[in-house]
Amino acid sequence: MKNLRIEQTNEMILDKFGMGIVEFLISQTHLASRLNSAKSETIKRNPGYSNGDIAKAYIGLLCLGKNKFAEIEPLRSDYDFRPFLKLERVPSPAVLEHRLDEAALSEEWKQIILEESLHLLRKAGAPINPVTIQGKSFIPVDVAMPFAFIGKEGYCLSFGQETSVSGRAAEQLAEGAFLWRLEAKEGSEIAAKLLDLNIDFVMKLQTDASTWVETARKHGTCSSEREGKNVYFGSVAETNTTAGAKKPAYYVFKLIETTIDKNGQILLIPEYEADVYMTTLDIPPEAVPRLYDEHRKVCKSLRREFMSDLGFKQLPSRNQKTNELALHFGIYAYNLLRFAGQGKARLKRIRETIRDLPKMVIKEVEAEE
């Protein structure tokens, strides 16, 4: 692949090139050919519409910020859509929905889409930039189930995948130390996998505050916010790490003990609130909640972009499996648009890239030797 660079320009563009850029980026992967070669028994062959054309048509629709099957109908007579995406024919809403319904009955398409989405980012040389923590660089992997995002750019890494699968996907895109940031309902199980994989993480645990009272009093530093409200803050090393783990782990806790409420009423039984984190980072305890709060803000923003800017506030089908397949196509479109929206000053929001697609053009230049 030739060097690919996306820049802003003030030059006058005399034609629309948005879908041309989408097709160019899709063509850098084997998405269409792999789907055309898919041997899924759930799909009845329709010679009028190849699997590759179905996929490109739906990705093109998503790159316009639309996901409903009926929204493909006006594009069947659109002057630019079919030729720029190099489609033989643009499928009707019924054909598009039926093909995705059939494909959703197996896992084959979803696997291909995820693999080719990563292939696109690798082939295009998408930047995956680290965050700096206490002078050390980490590639962040932010998990907001069912999604996992990677890098400061927030490329979508996976959908509902196991930790080990997402870990291997991350290693395909970036080199260096990774830092997983996540909230875990089953903290010990996920922590065990990350420890076994020798991956650093910051994880917020769901726990009963009352179980941390003794630990907080023994290992924490106490401060009083007001009369009857004490805050214990500190950390304690994990003593029972997973067999084969190469990193120690630490529990960081913030426990609030209230014996007098804000109205001055003395409580017969103290009330306890606790935020508990588990991490492999040997950093000051007060830095851990800040790291997690940053993760929470990043995930909220990226998830909102994905669901809102690509039109997934309302899913396109009544069929759950079809919606899952549509969301996998959404990952491909999201990463494509995220890459296309990179700029010198800042990373564009997905909806900005969608808006600016008609103004963008590709200029190929020979790479310097």
C-alpha atoms as a printed R data frame, in Angstrom:
    type eleno elety resid chain resno       x       y      z
1   ATOM     1    CA   MET     A     1   0.000   0.000  0.000
2   ATOM     2    CA   LYS     A     2   1.248   3.493 -0.800
3   ATOM     3    CA   ASN     A     3   1.740   5.940  2.022
4   ATOM     4    CA   LEU     A     4  -1.658   7.315  2.967
5   ATOM     5    CA   ARG     A     5  -1.982  10.716  4.574
6   ATOM     6    CA   ILE     A     6  -5.206  12.571  5.277
7   ATOM     7    CA   GLU     A     7  -4.991  16.365  5.414
8   ATOM     8    CA   GLN     A     8  -7.283  19.366  5.288
9   ATOM     9    CA   THR     A     9  -7.082  21.679  2.285
10  ATOM    10    CA   ASN     A    10  -8.495  24.976  1.046
11  ATOM    11    CA   GLU     A    11  -8.387  23.870 -2.591
12  ATOM    12    CA   MET     A    12 -11.697  23.850 -4.442
13  ATOM    13    CA   ILE     A    13 -13.146  20.388 -4.882
14  ATOM    14    CA   LEU     A    14 -15.194  20.104 -8.044
15  ATOM    15    CA   ASP     A    15 -16.872  16.787 -7.285
16  ATOM    16    CA   LYS     A    16 -17.974  14.658 -4.361
17  ATOM    17    CA   PHE     A    17 -15.406  12.130 -3.255
18  ATOM    18    CA   GLY     A    18 -16.765  10.965  0.083
19  ATOM    19    CA   MET     A    19 -17.883   7.472 -0.908
20  ATOM    20    CA   GLY     A    20 -14.769   7.171 -3.063
21  ATOM    21    CA   ILE     A    21 -12.635   7.508  0.062
22  ATOM    22    CA   VAL     A    22 -14.802   4.937  1.843
23  ATOM    23    CA   GLU     A    23 -14.368   2.485 -1.046
24  ATOM    24    CA   PHE     A    24 -10.627   3.179 -1.250
25  ATOM    25    CA   LEU     A    25 -10.162   2.324  2.426
26  ATOM    26    CA   ILE     A    26 -12.374  -0.772  2.169
27  ATOM    27    CA   SER     A    27 -10.323  -1.906 -0.836
28  ATOM    28    CA   GLN     A    28  -7.185  -1.933  1.327
29  ATOM    29    CA   THR     A    29  -8.642  -4.941  3.139
30  ATOM    30    CA   HIS     A    30  -9.963  -8.324  2.022
31  ATOM    31    CA   LEU     A    31 -13.437  -7.740  3.417
32  ATOM    32    CA   ALA     A    32 -15.386  -8.112  0.160
33  ATOM    33    CA   SER     A    33 -13.414 -11.081 -1.164
34  ATOM    34    CA   ARG     A    34 -13.547 -12.945  2.167
35  ATOM    35    CA   LEU     A    35 -17.298 -12.450  2.482
36  ATOM    36    CA   ASN     A    36 -17.764 -13.542 -1.138
37  ATOM    37    CA   SER     A    37 -15.822 -16.707 -0.323
38  ATOM    38    CA   ALA     A    38 -17.714 -17.363  2.902
39  ATOM    39    CA   LYS     A    39 -19.259 -20.829  2.863
40  ATOM    40    CA   SER     A    40 -22.023 -20.166  5.345
41  ATOM    41    CA   GLU     A    41 -24.847 -22.663  4.909
42  ATOM    42    CA   THR     A    42 -27.301 -20.121  6.304
43  ATOM    43    CA   ILE     A    43 -27.058 -17.893  3.217
44  ATOM    44    CA   LYS     A    44 -29.032 -18.762  0.114
45  ATOM    45    CA   ARG     A    45 -27.161 -17.615 -2.937
46  ATOM    46    CA   ASN     A    46 -28.538 -14.598 -4.792
47  ATOM    47    CA   PRO     A    47 -26.463 -14.013 -7.946
48  ATOM    48    CA   GLY     A    48 -27.811 -10.488 -8.247
49  ATOM    49    CA   TYR     A    49 -26.100  -9.293 -5.059
50  ATOM    50    CA   SER     A    50 -22.727 -10.539 -3.861
51  ATOM    51    CA   ASN     A    51 -21.925 -10.631 -0.169
52  ATOM    52    CA   GLY     A    52 -19.179  -8.077 -0.800
53  ATOM    53    CA   ASP     A    53 -21.614  -5.619 -2.398
54  ATOM    54    CA   ILE     A    54 -24.067  -6.093  0.471
55  ATOM    55    CA   ALA     A    55 -21.296  -5.349  2.974
56  ATOM    56    CA   LYS     A    56 -19.964  -2.304  1.120
57  ATOM    57    CA   ALA     A    57 -23.472  -0.906  0.648
58  ATOM    58    CA   TYR     A    58 -24.245  -1.186  4.361
59  ATOM    59    CA   ILE     A    59 -20.884   0.269  5.398
60  ATOM    60    CA   GLY     A    60 -21.502   3.121  2.972
61  ATOM    61    CA   LEU     A    61 -24.908   3.693  4.571
62  ATOM    62    CA   LEU     A    62 -23.326   3.746  8.039
63  ATOM    63    CA   CYS     A    63 -20.710   6.223  6.829
64  ATOM    64    CA   LEU     A    64 -23.592   8.575  6.099
65  ATOM    65    CA   GLY     A    65 -24.718   8.284  9.726
66  ATOM    66    CA   LYS     A    66 -27.641   5.973  8.917
67  ATOM    67    CA   ASN     A    67 -28.251   2.353  9.882
68  ATOM    68    CA   LYS     A    68 -31.876   1.529  9.080
69  ATOM    69    CA   PHE     A    69 -32.345  -0.788  6.123
70  ATOM    70    CA   ALA     A    70 -35.085   1.404  4.637
71  ATOM    71    CA   GLU     A    71 -32.594   4.277  4.368
72  ATOM    72    CA   ILE     A    72 -30.761   2.462  1.562
73  ATOM    73    CA   GLU     A    73 -33.711   3.014 -0.819
74  ATOM    74    CA   PRO     A    74 -32.950   6.663 -1.801
75  ATOM    75    CA   LEU     A    75 -29.321   5.700 -2.440
76  ATOM    76    CA   ARG     A    76 -30.327   3.239 -5.163
77  ATOM    77    CA   SER     A    77 -30.861   6.202 -7.481
78  ATOM    78    CA   ASP     A    78 -28.113   8.380 -6.004
79  ATOM    79    CA   TYR     A    79 -25.647   9.611 -8.650
80  ATOM    80    CA   ASP     A    80 -22.553   9.025 -6.489
81  ATOM    81    CA   PHE     A    81 -23.291   6.115 -4.178
82  ATOM    82    CA   ARG     A    82 -23.119   3.110 -6.520
83  ATOM    83    CA   PRO     A    83 -20.208   4.161 -8.782
84  ATOM    84    CA   PHE     A    84 -17.989   5.511 -6.002
85  ATOM    85    CA   LEU     A    85 -18.462   2.350 -3.934
86  ATOM    86    CA   LYS     A    86 -17.953   0.289 -7.115
87  ATOM    87    CA   LEU     A    87 -21.135  -1.711 -6.610
88  ATOM    88    CA   GLU     A    88 -22.722  -3.785 -9.313
89  ATOM    89    CA   ARG     A    89 -26.132  -2.964 -7.853
90  ATOM    90    CA   VAL     A    90 -27.353  -1.220 -4.717
91  ATOM    91    CA   PRO     A    91 -29.531  -3.672 -2.767
92  ATOM    92    CA   SER     A    92 -33.106  -2.868 -1.875
93  ATOM    93    CA   PRO     A    93 -34.033  -2.588  1.818
94  ATOM    94    CA   ALA     A    94 -35.621  -6.046  1.689
95  ATOM    95    CA   VAL     A    95 -32.564  -7.675  0.103
96  ATOM    96    CA   LEU     A    96 -30.198  -5.935  2.552
97  ATOM    97    CA   GLU     A    97 -32.208  -6.964  5.603
98  ATOM    98    CA   HIS     A    98 -32.744 -10.524  4.401
99  ATOM    99    CA   ARG     A    99 -29.050 -11.079  3.665
100 ATOM   100    CA   LEU     A   100 -28.014  -9.769  7.086
101 ATOM   101    CA   ASP     A   101 -30.699 -11.905  8.731
102 ATOM   102    CA   GLU     A   102 -29.226 -14.964  7.008
103 ATOM   103    CA   ALA     A   103 -25.595 -14.043  7.735
104 ATOM   104    CA   ALA     A   104 -26.368 -13.368 11.389
105 ATOM   105    CA   LEU     A   105 -27.281 -17.030 11.948
106 ATOM   106    CA   SER     A   106 -23.584 -17.935 12.008
107 ATOM   107    CA   GLU     A   107 -20.517 -16.259 13.543
108 ATOM   108    CA   GLU     A   108 -18.548 -16.236 10.281
109 ATOM   109    CA   TRP     A   109 -19.360 -12.731  9.063
110 ATOM   110    CA   LYS     A   110 -18.795 -11.153 12.475
111 ATOM   111    CA   GLN     A   111 -15.367 -12.741 12.754
112 ATOM   112    CA   ILE     A   112 -14.370 -11.601  9.250
113 ATOM   113    CA   ILE     A   113 -15.588  -8.046  9.865
114 ATOM   114    CA   LEU     A   114 -13.621  -7.705 13.123
115 ATOM   115    CA   GLU     A   115 -10.473  -9.149 11.561
116 ATOM   116    CA   GLU     A   116 -10.688  -6.903  8.509
117 ATOM   117    CA   SER     A   117 -11.426  -3.864 10.669
118 ATOM   118    CA   LEU     A   118  -8.097  -4.464 12.438
119 ATOM   119    CA   HIS     A   119  -6.473  -5.154  9.058
120 ATOM   120    CA   LEU     A   120  -7.663  -1.754  7.826
121 ATOM   121    CA   LEU     A   121  -6.045   0.042 10.765
122 ATOM   122    CA   ARG     A   122  -2.782  -1.869 10.347
123 ATOM   123    CA   LYS     A   123  -2.618  -1.415  6.579
124 ATOM   124    CA   ALA     A   124  -3.387   2.300  6.771
125 ATOM   125    CA   GLY     A   125  -0.841   2.822  9.549
126 ATOM   126    CA   ALA     A   126  -3.440   4.265 11.901
127 ATOM   127    CA   PRO     A   127  -1.704   6.006 14.820
128 ATOM   128    CA   ILE     A   128  -2.231   4.371 18.219
129 ATOM   129    CA   ASN     A   129  -0.915   6.889 20.737
130 ATOM   130    CA   PRO     A   130  -0.179   6.196 24.413
131 ATOM   131    CA   VAL     A   131  -1.050   7.970 27.628
132 ATOM   132    CA   THR     A   132   1.652   8.936 30.123
133 ATOM   133    CA   ILE     A   133   1.317   7.902 33.759
134 ATOM   134    CA   GLN     A   134   3.993   8.774 36.295
135 ATOM   135    CA   GLY     A   135   6.480   9.285 33.474
136 ATOM   136    CA   LYS     A   136   5.751   5.925 31.806
137 ATOM   137    CA   SER     A   137   3.883   5.410 28.526
138 ATOM   138    CA   PHE     A   138   0.986   2.971 28.211
139 ATOM   139    CA   ILE     A   139  -1.301   2.113 25.297
140 ATOM   140    CA   PRO     A   140  -4.764   2.427 26.894
141 ATOM   141    CA   VAL     A   141  -7.431  -0.200 26.279
142 ATOM   142    CA   ASP     A   142 -10.715   1.180 27.600
143 ATOM   143    CA   VAL     A   143 -13.489  -1.367 28.052
144 ATOM   144    CA   ALA     A   144 -17.090  -0.132 27.963
145 ATOM   145    CA   MET     A   145 -19.039  -3.333 27.452
146 ATOM   146    CA   PRO     A   146 -19.719  -4.610 24.925
147 ATOM   147    CA   PHE     A   147 -17.012  -2.450 23.284
148 ATOM   148    CA   ALA     A   148 -13.275  -2.122 23.848
149 ATOM   149    CA   PHE     A   149 -11.434   0.953 22.550
150 ATOM   150    CA   ILE     A   150  -7.676   1.341 22.050
151 ATOM   151    CA   GLY     A   151  -5.294   4.295 22.092
152 ATOM   152    CA   LYS     A   152  -5.903   7.960 22.719
153 ATOM   153    CA   GLU     A   153  -7.617   7.965 19.311
154 ATOM   154    CA   GLY     A   154 -10.269   5.540 20.553
155 ATOM   155    CA   TYR     A   155 -10.345   2.993 17.731
156 ATOM   156    CA   CYS     A   156 -12.847   0.229 18.395
157 ATOM   157    CA   LEU     A   157 -10.981  -2.973 19.150
158 ATOM   158    CA   SER     A   158 -13.688  -5.562 19.694
159 ATOM   159    CA   PHE     A   159 -17.306  -6.318 20.530
160 ATOM   160    CA   GLY     A   160 -18.160  -8.534 23.490
161 ATOM   161    CA   GLN     A   161 -14.906 -10.467 23.190
162 ATOM   162    CA   GLU     A   162 -13.140 -12.351 25.939
163 ATOM   163    CA   THR     A   163 -10.167 -10.647 27.575
164 ATOM   164    CA   SER     A   164  -7.604 -12.903 25.907
165 ATOM   165    CA   VAL     A   165  -9.131 -12.331 22.440
166 ATOM   166    CA   SER     A   166  -9.193  -8.554 22.885
167 ATOM   167    CA   GLY     A   167  -5.638  -8.706 24.208
168 ATOM   168    CA   ARG     A   168  -4.404 -10.448 21.065
169 ATOM   169    CA   ALA     A   169  -6.277  -7.919 18.929
170 ATOM   170    CA   ALA     A   170  -4.576  -5.050 20.778
171 ATOM   171    CA   GLU     A   171  -1.173  -6.587 20.148
172 ATOM   172    CA   GLN     A   172  -1.887  -6.590 16.413
173 ATOM   173    CA   LEU     A   173  -2.290  -2.806 16.421
174 ATOM   174    CA   ALA     A   174   0.345  -1.505 18.811
175 ATOM   175    CA   GLU     A   175   3.582  -2.360 20.535
176 ATOM   176    CA   GLY     A   176   4.596  -1.467 24.044
177 ATOM   177    CA   ALA     A   177   3.041  -1.650 27.481
178 ATOM   178    CA   PHE     A   178  -0.741  -1.816 27.593
179 ATOM   179    CA   LEU     A   179  -2.989  -0.490 30.336
180 ATOM   180    CA   TRP     A   180  -6.505  -1.874 30.546
181 ATOM   181    CA   ARG     A   181  -9.062   0.337 32.244
182 ATOM   182    CA   LEU     A   182 -12.418  -1.193 33.055
183 ATOM   183    CA   GLU     A   183 -15.193  -1.806 35.527
184 ATOM   184    CA   ALA     A   184 -15.662  -5.438 36.460
185 ATOM   185    CA   LYS     A   185 -18.702  -7.183 37.872
186 ATOM   186    CA   GLU     A   186 -16.590 -10.287 38.178
187 ATOM   187    CA   GLY     A   187 -13.388  -8.530 39.133
188 ATOM   188    CA   SER     A   188 -11.420 -11.536 40.388
189 ATOM   189    CA   GLU     A   189 -12.025 -13.563 37.218
190 ATOM   190    CA   ILE     A   190 -10.988 -10.792 34.822
191 ATOM   191    CA   ALA     A   191  -8.101  -9.753 37.052
192 ATOM   192    CA   ALA     A   192  -6.841 -13.349 37.015
193 ATOM   193    CA   LYS     A   193  -6.824 -13.363 33.192
194 ATOM   194    CA   LEU     A   194  -5.009 -10.018 32.968
195 ATOM   195    CA   LEU     A   195  -2.460 -11.071 35.573
196 ATOM   196    CA   ASP     A   196  -1.895 -14.331 33.734
197 ATOM   197    CA   LEU     A   197  -1.363 -12.368 30.493
198 ATOM   198    CA   ASN     A   198   1.063 -10.036 32.307
199 ATOM   199    CA   ILE     A   199  -1.058  -6.993 31.372
200 ATOM   200    CA   ASP     A   200  -1.282  -3.873 33.535
201 ATOM   201    CA   PHE     A   201  -4.765  -2.729 34.485
202 ATOM   202    CA   VAL     A   202  -6.870  -0.374 36.562
203 ATOM   203    CA   MET     A   203 -10.214  -1.904 37.459
204 ATOM   204    CA   LYS     A   204 -13.080  -0.652 39.574
205 ATOM   205    CA   LEU     A   205 -14.615  -3.441 41.626
206 ATOM   206    CA   GLN     A   206 -18.210  -3.896 42.678
207 ATOM   207    CA   THR     A   207 -18.039  -4.750 46.347
208 ATOM   208    CA   ASP     A   208 -19.861  -4.571 49.663
209 ATOM   209    CA   ALA     A   209 -18.571  -1.539 51.555
210 ATOM   210    CA   SER     A   210 -18.979  -3.229 54.929
211 ATOM   211    CA   THR     A   211 -16.333  -5.809 54.025
212 ATOM   212    CA   TRP     A   212 -13.717  -3.051 53.736
213 ATOM   213    CA   VAL     A   213 -14.239  -1.347 57.101
214 ATOM   214    CA   GLU     A   214 -11.596  -3.330 58.992
215 ATOM   215    CA   THR     A   215  -9.048  -3.031 56.148
216 ATOM   216    CA   ALA     A   216  -9.641   0.706 55.810
217 ATOM   217    CA   ARG     A   217  -9.150   1.340 59.503
218 ATOM   218    CA   LYS     A   218  -5.998  -0.772 59.581
219 ATOM   219    CA   HIS     A   219  -4.296   0.378 56.369
220 ATOM   220    CA   GLY     A   220  -5.953   3.669 55.441
221 ATOM   221    CA   THR     A   221  -5.318   7.301 56.289
222 ATOM   222    CA   CYS     A   222  -8.328   8.889 57.980
223 ATOM   223    CA   SER     A   223  -9.534  12.437 57.368
224 ATOM   224    CA   SER     A   224 -12.700  14.127 58.607
225 ATOM   225    CA   GLU     A   225 -14.880  15.962 56.104
226 ATOM   226    CA   ARG     A   226 -17.208  17.123 58.872
227 ATOM   227    CA   GLU     A   227 -18.393  15.945 62.259
228 ATOM   228    CA   GLY     A   228 -19.628  12.387 61.938
229 ATOM   229    CA   LYS     A   229 -18.177  11.772 58.458
230 ATOM   230    CA   ASN     A   230 -14.757  10.153 58.148
231 ATOM   231    CA   VAL     A   231 -12.940   9.232 54.933
232 ATOM   232    CA   TYR     A   232 -10.374   6.429 54.851
233 ATOM   233    CA   PHE     A   233  -8.035   6.310 51.873
234 ATOM   234    CA   GLY     A   234  -5.180   3.929 51.132
235 ATOM   235    CA   SER     A   235  -4.027   0.728 49.487
236 ATOM   236    CA   VAL     A   236  -3.085  -2.815 50.348
237 ATOM   237    CA   ALA     A   237  -1.097  -5.343 48.350
238 ATOM   238    CA   GLU     A   238  -2.848  -8.382 46.931
239 ATOM   239    CA   THR     A   239  -1.481 -11.446 48.723
240 ATOM   240    CA   ASN     A   240  -3.059 -14.222 46.654
241 ATOM   241    CA   THR     A   241  -2.078 -13.526 43.045
242 ATOM   242    CA   THR     A   242  -2.870 -15.915 40.235
243 ATOM   243    CA   ALA     A   243  -0.505 -18.807 39.724
244 ATOM   244    CA   GLY     A   244   2.115 -17.771 37.198
245 ATOM   245    CA   ALA     A   245   1.359 -14.043 37.531
246 ATOM   246    CA   LYS     A   246   4.400 -11.859 37.058
247 ATOM   247    CA   LYS     A   247   2.989  -8.673 38.567
248 ATOM   248    CA   PRO     A   248   1.888  -7.814 42.086
249 ATOM   249    CA   ALA     A   249  -1.574  -6.322 42.428
250 ATOM   250    CA   TYR     A   250  -2.869  -3.640 44.754
251 ATOM   251    CA   TYR     A   251  -6.277  -2.813 46.144
252 ATOM   252    CA   VAL     A   252  -6.879   0.936 46.408
253 ATOM   253    CA   PHE     A   253  -9.832   1.951 48.555
254 ATOM   254    CA   LYS     A   254 -11.788   5.014 49.567
255 ATOM   255    CA   LEU     A   255 -14.198   4.284 52.406
256 ATOM   256    CA   ILE     A   256 -16.670   6.853 53.748
257 ATOM   257    CA   GLU     A   257 -18.005   6.219 57.251
258 ATOM   258    CA   THR     A   258 -21.010   8.294 58.307
259 ATOM   259    CA   THR     A   259 -22.109   8.284 61.961
260 ATOM   260    CA   ILE     A   260 -24.010  11.612 61.869
261 ATOM   261    CA   ASP     A   261 -26.050  12.577 58.828
262 ATOM   262    CA   LYS     A   262 -25.910  16.019 57.211
263 ATOM   263    CA   ASN     A   263 -28.900  17.153 59.287
264 ATOM   264    CA   GLY     A   264 -27.111  16.368 62.535
265 ATOM   265    CA   GLN     A   265 -29.009  13.167 63.266
266 ATOM   266    CA   ILE     A   266 -26.857  10.583 65.072
267 ATOM   267    CA   LEU     A   267 -27.139   7.211 63.348
268 ATOM   268    CA   LEU     A   268 -27.626   4.104 65.442
269 ATOM   269    CA   ILE     A   269 -25.817   2.062 62.800
270 ATOM   270    CA   PRO     A   270 -22.997   3.760 60.816
271 ATOM   271    CA   GLU     A   271 -23.408   3.955 57.068
272 ATOM   272    CA   TYR     A   272 -20.553   2.990 54.741
273 ATOM   273    CA   GLU     A   273 -19.769   3.789 51.118
274 ATOM   274    CA   ALA     A   274 -16.725   2.448 49.311
275 ATOM   275    CA   ASP     A   275 -14.936   2.829 46.001
276 ATOM   276    CA   VAL     A   276 -12.469   0.004 45.550
277 ATOM   277    CA   TYR     A   277  -9.999  -0.374 42.692
278 ATOM   278    CA   MET     A   278  -7.576  -3.116 41.756
279 ATOM   279    CA   THR     A   279  -4.419  -2.280 39.824
280 ATOM   280    CA   THR     A   280  -0.984  -3.582 38.950
281 ATOM   281    CA   LEU     A   281   0.462  -0.046 38.818
282 ATOM   282    CA   ASP     A   282   2.762   0.838 41.694
283 ATOM   283    CA   ILE     A   283   1.651   4.473 41.880
284 ATOM   284    CA   PRO     A   284   0.317   6.729 44.651
285 ATOM   285    CA   PRO     A   285  -3.186   5.584 45.679
286 ATOM   286    CA   GLU     A   286  -4.728   8.993 44.963
287 ATOM   287    CA   ALA     A   287  -3.720   8.686 41.282
288 ATOM   288    CA   VAL     A   288  -5.773   5.523 40.758
289 ATOM   289    CA   PRO     A   289  -9.286   7.055 41.058
290 ATOM   290    CA   ARG     A   290  -8.207   9.833 38.678
291 ATOM   291    CA   LEU     A   291  -7.097   7.233 36.141
292 ATOM   292    CA   TYR     A   292 -10.417   5.466 36.401
293 ATOM   293    CA   ASP     A   293 -12.404   8.704 36.152
294 ATOM   294    CA   GLU     A   294 -10.497   9.529 32.959
295 ATOM   295    CA   HIS     A   295 -11.406   6.093 31.617
296 ATOM   296    CA   ARG     A   296 -15.078   6.623 32.494
297 ATOM   297    CA   LYS     A   297 -15.161   9.961 30.641
298 ATOM   298    CA   VAL     A   298 -13.379   8.510 27.603
299 ATOM   299    CA   CYS     A   299 -15.752   5.545 27.403
300 ATOM   300    CA   LYS     A   300 -18.835   7.700 27.795
301 ATOM   301    CA   SER     A   301 -17.689   9.961 24.966
302 ATOM   302    CA   LEU     A   302 -16.634   7.162 22.585
303 ATOM   303    CA   ARG     A   303 -19.704   5.042 23.224
304 ATOM   304    CA   ARG     A   304 -21.931   8.095 22.641
305 ATOM   305    CA   GLU     A   305 -20.155   8.762 19.339
306 ATOM   306    CA   PHE     A   306 -20.558   5.180 18.201
307 ATOM   307    CA   MET     A   307 -24.209   4.832 19.100
308 ATOM   308    CA   SER     A   308 -25.335   8.347 18.204
309 ATOM   309    CA   ASP     A   309 -23.213   9.396 15.213
310 ATOM   310    CA   LEU     A   310 -23.691   6.088 13.378
311 ATOM   311    CA   GLY     A   311 -27.426   6.092 14.060
312 ATOM   312    CA   PHE     A   312 -27.473   3.184 16.518
313 ATOM   313    CA   LYS     A   313 -29.630   4.908 19.104
314 ATOM   314    CA   GLN     A   314 -32.302   2.746 17.524
315 ATOM   315    CA   LEU     A   315 -31.160  -0.639 16.267
316 ATOM   316    CA   PRO     A   316 -32.233  -1.544 12.725
317 ATOM   317    CA   SER     A   317 -33.835  -4.944 13.308
318 ATOM   318    CA   ARG     A   318 -36.177  -6.790 15.636
319 ATOM   319    CA   ASN     A   319 -33.774  -9.704 15.413
320 ATOM   320    CA   GLN     A   320 -31.084  -9.586 18.119
321 ATOM   321    CA   LYS     A   321 -28.544 -11.534 16.083
322 ATOM   322    CA   THR     A   322 -29.038  -9.236 13.100
323 ATOM   323    CA   ASN     A   323 -28.504  -6.216 15.354
324 ATOM   324    CA   GLU     A   324 -25.256  -7.745 16.620
325 ATOM   325    CA   LEU     A   325 -24.071  -8.198 13.039
326 ATOM   326    CA   ALA     A   326 -25.082  -4.602 12.235
327 ATOM   327    CA   LEU     A   327 -23.025  -3.398 15.216
328 ATOM   328    CA   HIS     A   328 -20.017  -5.319 13.886
329 ATOM   329    CA   PHE     A   329 -20.413  -3.455 10.597
330 ATOM   330    CA   GLY     A   330 -20.643  -0.355 12.780
331 ATOM   331    CA   ILE     A   331 -17.185  -1.120 14.210
332 ATOM   332    CA   TYR     A   332 -15.748  -1.286 10.694
333 ATOM   333    CA   ALA     A   333 -17.408   2.000  9.684
334 ATOM   334    CA   TYR     A   334 -16.466   3.670 12.975
335 ATOM   335    CA   ASN     A   335 -12.783   2.797 12.589
336 ATOM   336    CA   LEU     A   336 -12.787   3.853  8.953
337 ATOM   337    CA   LEU     A   337 -14.310   7.217  9.823
338 ATOM   338    CA   ARG     A   338 -12.091   7.625 12.886
339 ATOM   339    CA   PHE     A   339  -9.019   7.155 10.698
340 ATOM   340    CA   ALA     A   340 -10.358   9.467  7.991
341 ATOM   341    CA   GLY     A   341 -11.051  12.130 10.616
342 ATOM   342    CA   GLN     A   342  -7.532  12.375 11.952
343 ATOM   343    CA   GLY     A   343  -6.103  15.873 11.675
344 ATOM   344    CA   LYS     A   344  -3.062  17.847 12.683
345 ATOM   345    CA   ALA     A   345  -4.847  19.879 15.334
346 ATOM   346    CA   ARG     A   346  -7.302  17.392 16.805
347 ATOM   347    CA   LEU     A   347  -9.230  14.212 16.154
348 ATOM   348    CA   LYS     A   348 -12.611  14.904 14.620
349 ATOM   349    CA   ARG     A   349 -15.786  13.532 16.082
350 ATOM   350    CA   ILE     A   350 -17.388  10.871 13.864
351 ATOM   351    CA   ARG     A   351 -20.324  13.103 12.911
352 ATOM   352    CA   GLU     A   352 -17.873  15.825 11.804
353 ATOM   353    CA   THR     A   353 -16.099  13.355  9.528
354 ATOM   354    CA   ILE     A   354 -19.443  12.239  8.089
355 ATOM   355    CA   ARG     A   355 -20.312  15.861  7.426
356 ATOM   356    CA   ASP     A   356 -16.915  16.568  5.831
357 ATOM   357    CA   LEU     A   357 -16.710  13.424  3.667
358 ATOM   358    CA   PRO     A   358 -18.034  15.164  0.512
359 ATOM   359    CA   LYS     A   359 -15.244  17.761  0.884
360 ATOM   360    CA   MET     A   360 -12.452  15.196  1.147
361 ATOM   361    CA   VAL     A   361 -10.319  13.926 -1.714
362 ATOM   362    CA   ILE     A   362  -7.458  11.465 -2.035
363 ATOM   363    CA   LYS     A   363  -4.236  12.572 -3.655
364 ATOM   364    CA   GLU     A   364  -1.743   9.805 -4.297
365 ATOM   365    CA   VAL     A   365   1.943  10.682 -4.187
366 ATOM   366    CA   GLU     A   366   4.994   8.526 -4.631
367 ATOM   367    CA   ALA     A   367   6.741   7.714 -1.378
368 ATOM   368    CA   GLU     A   368  10.259   9.056 -0.993
369 ATOM   369    CA   GLU     A   369  12.907   6.355 -1.008
